Amino acid sequence: MLQVLRVSVTDHLMTGDRFAVVHDGAGFSRTDKIAAIMKNSLACKTLKVCWAGADQSENCGYCEKCVRTQLNFSAAGAKSSPPCFPSELDVNDIRRIQINNKYQLAELASILAYAREHGVSAPWMPVLQDRLTTWQPVDPGVLERQVNGGVR
């Protein structure tokens, strides 16, 4: 399984004598963090993850990051999407999202693994499993370049 890099490769460039980059929470997965957020109703109402929607003040609910975040909530045991999303997660959203790189693929795989490890059983799980096993990059050379250390 692909592993997700949790520490920025540029942090050492931004750190100096008077400024340090501290990774608070870097030891937790995104789903672990969502599990903590689920305990706070205000956080569930106001969480903003979307950068793709037309209205930048809201989550669109349909882009890869919105769908992935709704999957994080489901994997953490939520029975429905939190109020920060305009609608409930639909399995067709999982089929439709664009998975652009191995890092997104690894994040989605980690969500499925988390759900399984925590005894979650939900209709979205086989759909996500299918997406993971059938994923191919749009450009077949993309994955090879990513695996071999960057874009050439």
Secondary structure, 3 states (H helix, E strand, C coil): CCCCCCCCCCHHHHCCCCCCCCCCCCCCCHHHHHHHHCCCHHHHHHCCCCCCCCCCCCCCCCCHHHHHHHHHHHHCCCCCCCCCCCCCCCHHHHHHCCCCCHHHHHHHHHHHHHHHHCCCCCCHHHHHHHHHHHCCCCCHHHHHHHHCCCCC
